[in-house]
Amino acid sequence: MGLWIYIAKPFNDQELTVRAQDHLIRKHVNDDRKTISIRDPLTQIYNRWHFDTIFEHFYSRSIIEDRAFSFL
């Protein structure tokens, strides 16, 4: 999912700089939120929700590819 920014020409250099910085800050915050939502903040171990998601992905893939599946 991307964020589209429209800037009319001719553009103001300061406005472009501010918008680019804002976009980078928002991306950093969203990346942090994603990490926090799938890992324990103290141990950095993946949580149960993430385990369930990954398990389902690899299990489905093993069925499609008709391969053995083990998960540790």
MOPAC internal coordinates of N, CA, C and O (Angstrom, degrees):
PM7 1SCF
backbone

  N    0.0000 0     0.00 0     0.00 0    0    0    0
  C    1.4416 1     0.00 0     0.00 0    1    0    0
  C    1.5229 1   108.32 1     0.00 0    2    1    0
  O    1.2310 1   120.92 1   -57.90 1    3    2    1
  N    1.3053 1   115.85 1   122.10 1    3    2    1
  C    1.4522 1   120.14 1  -177.74 1    5    3    2
  C    1.5110 1   111.91 1  -110.41 1    6    5    3
  O    1.2310 1   121.82 1   -15.45 1    7    6    5
  N    1.2887 1   114.12 1   164.55 1    7    6    5
  C    1.4468 1   120.91 1   177.56 1    9    7    6
  C    1.5115 1   107.54 1  -111.54 1   10    9    7
  O    1.2310 1   120.62 1   -58.09 1   11   10    9
  N    1.3194 1   116.42 1   121.91 1   11   10    9
  C    1.4511 1   121.17 1  -179.36 1   13   11   10
  C    1.5175 1   109.10 1   -98.26 1   14   13   11
  O    1.2310 1   121.23 1   -50.18 1   15   14   13
  N    1.3147 1   115.25 1   129.82 1   15   14   13
  C    1.4618 1   121.33 1   179.10 1   17   15   14
  C    1.5179 1   107.73 1  -117.80 1   18   17   15
  O    1.2310 1   121.03 1   -50.48 1   19   18   17
  N    1.3070 1   115.63 1   129.52 1   19   18   17
  C    1.4563 1   120.84 1   178.97 1   21   19   18
  C    1.5200 1   108.39 1  -105.87 1   22   21   19
  O    1.2310 1   120.87 1   -54.42 1   23   22   21
  N    1.3167 1   115.93 1   125.58 1   23   22   21
  C    1.4636 1   121.24 1   176.63 1   25   23   22
  C    1.5224 1   107.16 1  -127.40 1   26   25   23
  O    1.2310 1   121.19 1   -58.16 1   27   26   25
  N    1.3257 1   115.33 1   121.84 1   27   26   25
  C    1.4604 1   120.09 1  -178.32 1   29   27   26
  C    1.5274 1   110.36 1   -75.14 1   30   29   27
  O    1.2310 1   121.26 1   -34.14 1   31   30   29
  N    1.3144 1   115.19 1   145.86 1   31   30   29
  C    1.4705 1   120.79 1   175.32 1   33   31   30
  C    1.5042 1   109.13 1   -91.10 1   34   33   31
  O    1.2310 1   118.60 1   -31.86 1   35   34   33
  N    1.2695 1   120.28 1   148.14 1   35   34   33
  C    1.4629 1   127.17 1   -10.56 1   37   35   34
  C    1.5345 1   109.59 1   -71.47 1   38   37   35
  O    1.2310 1   120.82 1   -38.22 1   39   38   37
  N    1.3063 1   116.04 1   141.78 1   39   38   37
  C    1.4607 1   119.41 1  -176.91 1   41   39   38
  C    1.5104 1   110.90 1  -100.45 1   42   41   39
  O    1.2310 1   121.93 1   -23.13 1   43   42   41
  N    1.3084 1   113.92 1   156.87 1   43   42   41
  C    1.4590 1   122.71 1   179.17 1   45   43   42
  C    1.5360 1   107.69 1   -88.02 1   46   45   43
  O    1.2310 1   120.35 1   -51.24 1   47   46   45
  N    1.3273 1   116.93 1   128.76 1   47   46   45
  C    1.4700 1   120.95 1  -178.56 1   49   47   46
  C    1.5237 1   112.24 1   -57.77 1   50   49   47
  O    1.2310 1   120.06 1   138.28 1   51   50   49
  N    1.3157 1   117.50 1   -41.72 1   51   50   49
  C    1.4630 1   120.72 1  -179.57 1   53   51   50
  C    1.5254 1   110.95 1   -65.43 1   54   53   51
  O    1.2310 1   120.37 1   137.98 1   55   54   53
  N    1.3257 1   116.90 1   -42.02 1   55   54   53
  C    1.4583 1   120.47 1   179.31 1   57   55   54
  C    1.5301 1   110.39 1   -63.42 1   58   57   55
  O    1.2310 1   120.39 1   137.64 1   59   58   57
  N    1.3210 1   116.86 1   -42.36 1   59   58   57
  C    1.4557 1   121.22 1   178.88 1   61   59   58
  C    1.5276 1   110.63 1   -61.39 1   62   61   59
  O    1.2310 1   120.31 1   136.18 1   63   62   61
  N    1.3126 1   117.01 1   -43.82 1   63   62   61
  C    1.4628 1   121.72 1   179.17 1   65   63   62
  C    1.5259 1   111.18 1   -62.09 1   66   65   63
  O    1.2310 1   120.86 1   133.65 1   67   66   65
  N    1.3245 1   115.96 1   -46.35 1   67   66   65
  C    1.4649 1   120.48 1  -179.54 1   69   67   66
  C    1.5266 1   110.69 1   -63.84 1   70   69   67
  O    1.2310 1   119.87 1   137.19 1   71   70   69
  N    1.3229 1   117.85 1   -42.81 1   71   70   69
  C    1.4680 1   120.84 1   179.74 1   73   71   70
  C    1.5265 1   111.20 1   -65.18 1   74   73   71
  O    1.2310 1   120.24 1   139.65 1   75   74   73
  N    1.3192 1   117.14 1   -40.35 1   75   74   73
  C    1.4681 1   120.73 1   178.89 1   77   75   74
  C    1.5301 1   110.66 1   -64.65 1   78   77   75
  O    1.2310 1   120.43 1   136.18 1   79   78   77
  N    1.3297 1   116.79 1   -43.82 1   79   78   77
  C    1.4627 1   120.69 1   178.32 1   81   79   78
  C    1.5251 1   110.91 1   -63.10 1   82   81   79
  O    1.2310 1   120.62 1   138.06 1   83   82   81
  N    1.3323 1   116.43 1   -41.94 1   83   82   81
  C    1.4598 1   121.04 1   178.63 1   85   83   82
  C    1.5267 1   110.52 1   -61.62 1   86   85   83
  O    1.2310 1   120.78 1   137.08 1   87   86   85
  N    1.3162 1   116.12 1   -42.92 1   87   86   85
  C    1.4611 1   120.70 1   179.41 1   89   87   86
  C    1.5343 1   110.60 1   -62.16 1   90   89   87
  O    1.2310 1   119.96 1   136.31 1   91   90   89
  N    1.3233 1   117.68 1   -43.69 1   91   90   89
  C    1.4652 1   121.37 1   179.80 1   93   91   90
  C    1.5219 1   111.64 1   -65.22 1   94   93   91
  O    1.2310 1   120.26 1   140.69 1   95   94   93
  N    1.3356 1   117.12 1   -39.31 1   95   94   93
  C    1.4659 1   120.86 1   177.56 1   97   95   94
  C    1.5248 1   110.04 1   -63.70 1   98   97   95
  O    1.2310 1   120.20 1   135.11 1   99   98   97
  N    1.3253 1   117.23 1   -44.89 1   99   98   97
  C    1.4738 1   120.61 1   179.58 1  101   99   98
  C    1.5261 1   111.11 1   -62.49 1  102  101   99
  O    1.2310 1   120.26 1   140.11 1  103  102  101
  N    1.3375 1   117.11 1   -39.89 1  103  102  101
  C    1.4622 1   120.36 1   178.51 1  105  103  102
  C    1.5227 1   110.30 1   -63.50 1  106  105  103
  O    1.2310 1   120.37 1   136.37 1  107  106  105
  N    1.3210 1   116.90 1   -43.63 1  107  106  105
  C    1.4620 1   121.03 1   179.87 1  109  107  106
  C    1.5375 1   110.52 1   -61.77 1  110  109  107
  O    1.2310 1   120.21 1   136.07 1  111  110  109
  N    1.3225 1   117.20 1   -43.93 1  111  110  109
  C    1.4656 1   121.61 1   179.26 1  113  111  110
  C    1.5287 1   110.32 1   -63.26 1  114  113  111
  O    1.2310 1   120.25 1   135.98 1  115  114  113
  N    1.3368 1   117.13 1   -44.02 1  115  114  113
  C    1.4618 1   120.43 1   179.44 1  117  115  114
  C    1.5271 1   111.41 1   -64.49 1  118  117  115
  O    1.2310 1   120.10 1   140.56 1  119  118  117
  N    1.3248 1   117.42 1   -39.44 1  119  118  117
  C    1.4672 1   120.77 1   177.19 1  121  119  118
  C    1.5272 1   110.57 1   -62.91 1  122  121  119
  O    1.2310 1   120.52 1   137.94 1  123  122  121
  N    1.3325 1   116.61 1   -42.06 1  123  122  121
  C    1.4682 1   120.96 1   177.72 1  125  123  122
  C    1.5260 1   110.89 1   -62.97 1  126  125  123
  O    1.2310 1   120.30 1   137.05 1  127  126  125
  N    1.3191 1   117.04 1   -42.95 1  127  126  125
  C    1.4674 1   120.45 1   179.06 1  129  127  126
  C    1.5223 1   111.15 1   -61.85 1  130  129  127
  O    1.2310 1   120.55 1   139.91 1  131  130  129
  N    1.3268 1   116.56 1   -40.09 1  131  130  129
  C    1.4585 1   119.84 1   179.34 1  133  131  130
  C    1.5213 1   110.26 1   -63.78 1  134  133  131
  O    1.2310 1   120.50 1   135.43 1  135  134  133
  N    1.3285 1   116.65 1   -44.57 1  135  134  133
  C    1.4639 1   120.92 1   179.24 1  137  135  134
  C    1.5214 1   110.95 1   -61.93 1  138  137  135
  O    1.2310 1   120.44 1   136.09 1  139  138  137
  N    1.3199 1   116.77 1   -43.91 1  139  138  137
  C    1.4561 1   121.25 1  -179.86 1  141  139  138
  C    1.5259 1   111.09 1   -64.09 1  142  141  139
  O    1.2310 1   120.25 1   145.89 1  143  142  141
  N    1.3293 1   117.13 1   -34.11 1  143  142  141
  C    1.4604 1   120.04 1  -176.92 1  145  143  142
  C    1.5210 1   113.27 1   -74.67 1  146  145  143
  O    1.2310 1   119.51 1   161.57 1  147  146  145
  N    1.3338 1   118.54 1   -18.43 1  147  146  145
  C    1.4679 1   119.48 1  -178.62 1  149  147  146
  C    1.5287 1   114.07 1  -114.99 1  150  149  147
  O    1.2310 1   119.78 1   174.45 1  151  150  149
  N    1.3249 1   118.02 1    -5.55 1  151  150  149
  C    1.4717 1   120.75 1  -178.90 1  153  151  150
  C    1.5174 1   111.24 1  -128.63 1  154  153  151
  O    1.2310 1   121.42 1   -30.37 1  155  154  153
  N    1.3222 1   114.88 1   149.63 1  155  154  153
  C    1.4530 1   120.66 1   172.61 1  157  155  154
  C    1.5322 1   107.74 1   -72.85 1  158  157  155
  O    1.2310 1   119.84 1   -51.02 1  159  158  157
  N    1.3250 1   117.92 1   128.98 1  159  158  157
  C    1.4784 1   118.72 1  -175.55 1  161  159  158
  C    1.5319 1   114.30 1   -65.07 1  162  161  159
  O    1.2310 1   120.01 1   152.48 1  163  162  161
  N    1.3104 1   117.59 1   -27.52 1  163  162  161
  C    1.4576 1   119.77 1  -177.99 1  165  163  162
  C    1.5210 1   112.55 1   -83.55 1  166  165  163
  O    1.2310 1   120.31 1   131.59 1  167  166  165
  N    1.3192 1   117.01 1   -48.41 1  167  166  165
  C    1.4646 1   120.75 1  -174.80 1  169  167  166
  C    1.5203 1   113.87 1   -96.43 1  170  169  167
  O    1.2310 1   120.13 1   164.87 1  171  170  169
  N    1.3327 1   117.35 1   -15.13 1  171  170  169
  C    1.4598 1   123.64 1  -175.74 1  173  171  170
  C    1.5276 1   112.76 1    62.71 1  174  173  171
  O    1.2310 1   120.55 1  -157.55 1  175  174  173
  N    1.3412 1   116.56 1    22.45 1  175  174  173
  C    1.4668 1   121.96 1   176.24 1  177  175  174
  C    1.5236 1   107.52 1   -88.72 1  178  177  175
  O    1.2310 1   120.84 1   -38.09 1  179  178  177
  N    1.3377 1   116.00 1   141.91 1  179  178  177
  C    1.4577 1   119.82 1   178.66 1  181  179  178
  C    1.5216 1   110.43 1   -61.56 1  182  181  179
  O    1.2310 1   120.23 1   -34.12 1  183  182  181
  N    1.3256 1   117.17 1   145.88 1  183  182  181
  C    1.4555 1   121.30 1  -179.51 1  185  183  182
  C    1.5273 1   111.97 1   -89.62 1  186  185  183
  O    1.2310 1   120.86 1    -1.08 1  187  186  185
  N    1.3319 1   115.96 1   178.92 1  187  186  185
  C    1.4611 1   121.59 1  -175.68 1  189  187  186
  C    1.5227 1   111.87 1   -64.12 1  190  189  187
  O    1.2310 1   119.90 1   140.38 1  191  190  189
  N    1.3139 1   117.80 1   -39.62 1  191  190  189
  C    1.4652 1   121.24 1   179.93 1  193  191  190
  C    1.5321 1   110.01 1   -58.97 1  194  193  191
  O    1.2310 1   120.29 1   134.64 1  195  194  193
  N    1.3067 1   117.04 1   -45.36 1  195  194  193
  C    1.4636 1   121.19 1   179.66 1  197  195  194
  C    1.5325 1   110.46 1   -65.84 1  198  197  195
  O    1.2310 1   120.78 1   138.31 1  199  198  197
  N    1.3172 1   116.12 1   -41.69 1  199  198  197
  C    1.4631 1   120.31 1   176.89 1  201  199  198
  C    1.5260 1   110.59 1   -56.88 1  202  201  199
  O    1.2310 1   120.48 1   132.05 1  203  202  201
  N    1.3410 1   116.69 1   -47.95 1  203  202  201
  C    1.4646 1   120.36 1   179.89 1  205  203  202
  C    1.5240 1   111.63 1   -60.06 1  206  205  203
  O    1.2310 1   119.89 1   139.38 1  207  206  205
  N    1.3147 1   117.82 1   -40.62 1  207  206  205
  C    1.4618 1   122.52 1   179.61 1  209  207  206
  C    1.5286 1   111.07 1   -64.75 1  210  209  207
  O    1.2310 1   120.61 1   131.10 1  211  210  209
  N    1.3173 1   116.45 1   -48.90 1  211  210  209
  C    1.4648 1   121.09 1  -178.87 1  213  211  210
  C    1.5306 1   110.66 1   -66.52 1  214  213  211
  O    1.2310 1   120.89 1   138.74 1  215  214  213
  N    1.3310 1   115.91 1   -41.26 1  215  214  213
  C    1.4578 1   119.96 1   178.94 1  217  215  214
  C    1.5222 1   110.72 1   -58.52 1  218  217  215
  O    1.2310 1   120.31 1   131.41 1  219  218  217
  N    1.3313 1   117.01 1   -48.59 1  219  218  217
  C    1.4632 1   121.58 1  -179.72 1  221  219  218
  C    1.5278 1   111.21 1   -59.84 1  222  221  219
  O    1.2310 1   120.48 1   138.05 1  223  222  221
  N    1.3184 1   116.70 1   -41.95 1  223  222  221
  C    1.4703 1   121.26 1   179.74 1  225  223  222
  C    1.5382 1   111.43 1   -60.36 1  226  225  223
  O    1.2310 1   120.87 1   128.26 1  227  226  225
  N    1.3266 1   115.94 1   -51.74 1  227  226  225
  C    1.4596 1   119.36 1  -176.26 1  229  227  226
  C    1.5266 1   112.00 1   -72.27 1  230  229  227
  O    1.2310 1   120.13 1   146.80 1  231  230  229
  N    1.3277 1   117.36 1   -33.20 1  231  230  229
  C    1.4584 1   119.93 1   176.79 1  233  231  230
  C    1.5302 1   110.40 1   -64.47 1  234  233  231
  O    1.2310 1   120.31 1   133.31 1  235  234  233
  N    1.3200 1   117.01 1   -46.69 1  235  234  233
  C    1.4729 1   121.13 1   177.97 1  237  235  234
  C    1.5176 1   110.92 1   -60.53 1  238  237  235
  O    1.2310 1   120.70 1   138.97 1  239  238  237
  N    1.3068 1   116.26 1   -41.03 1  239  238  237
  C    1.4622 1   120.67 1   179.63 1  241  239  238
  C    1.5239 1   111.58 1   -64.11 1  242  241  239
  O    1.2310 1   120.36 1   140.86 1  243  242  241
  N    1.3304 1   116.91 1   -39.14 1  243  242  241
  C    1.4632 1   119.74 1   178.90 1  245  243  242
  C    1.5311 1   111.37 1   -66.50 1  246  245  243
  O    1.2310 1   120.35 1   144.62 1  247  246  245
  N    1.3232 1   116.94 1   -35.38 1  247  246  245
  C    1.4669 1   120.85 1   177.60 1  249  247  246
  C    1.5274 1   109.72 1   -66.60 1  250  249  247
  O    1.2310 1   120.49 1   133.12 1  251  250  249
  N    1.3230 1   116.68 1   -46.88 1  251  250  249
  C    1.4644 1   121.36 1  -178.99 1  253  251  250
  C    1.5206 1   111.37 1   -61.80 1  254  253  251
  O    1.2310 1   120.38 1   137.35 1  255  254  253
  N    1.3311 1   116.89 1   -42.65 1  255  254  253
  C    1.4615 1   121.56 1  -177.69 1  257  255  254
  C    1.5318 1   113.08 1   -87.18 1  258  257  255
  O    1.2310 1   120.36 1   179.16 1  259  258  257
  N    1.3355 1   116.92 1    -0.84 1  259  258  257
  C    1.4653 1   122.84 1  -179.51 1  261  259  258
  C    1.5309 1   110.96 1    51.94 1  262  261  259
  O    1.2310 1   121.84 1  -126.10 1  263  262  261
  N    1.3464 1   114.09 1    53.90 1  263  262  261
  C    1.4630 1   121.30 1  -179.03 1  265  263  262
  C    1.5237 1   109.56 1  -123.63 1  266  265  263
  O    1.2310 1   121.45 1   -20.57 1  267  266  265
  N    1.3189 1   114.84 1   159.43 1  267  266  265
  C    1.4655 1   120.37 1   176.78 1  269  267  266
  C    1.5240 1   109.18 1   -66.82 1  270  269  267
  O    1.2310 1   120.94 1   -27.27 1  271  270  269
  N    1.3293 1   115.81 1   152.73 1  271  270  269
  C    1.4624 1   120.76 1  -176.57 1  273  271  270
  C    1.5202 1   108.90 1  -135.33 1  274  273  271
  O    1.2310 1   120.60 1   -51.71 1  275  274  273
  N    1.3250 1   116.46 1   128.29 1  275  274  273
  C    1.4619 1   121.25 1   172.32 1  277  275  274
  C    1.5199 1   107.39 1  -139.08 1  278  277  275
  O    1.2310 1   121.60 1   -31.18 1  279  278  277
  N    1.3122 1   114.55 1   148.82 1  279  278  277
  C    1.4630 1   119.79 1  -176.10 1  281  279  278
  C    1.5149 1   107.63 1  -140.15 1  282  281  279
  O    1.2310 1   120.52 1   -51.73 1  283  282  281
  N    1.3189 1   116.61 1   128.27 1  283  282  281
  C    1.4593 1   120.71 1  -176.87 1  285  283  282
  C    1.4959 1   109.81 1  -120.43 1  286  285  283
  O    1.2310 1   120.10 1   180.00 1  287  286  285

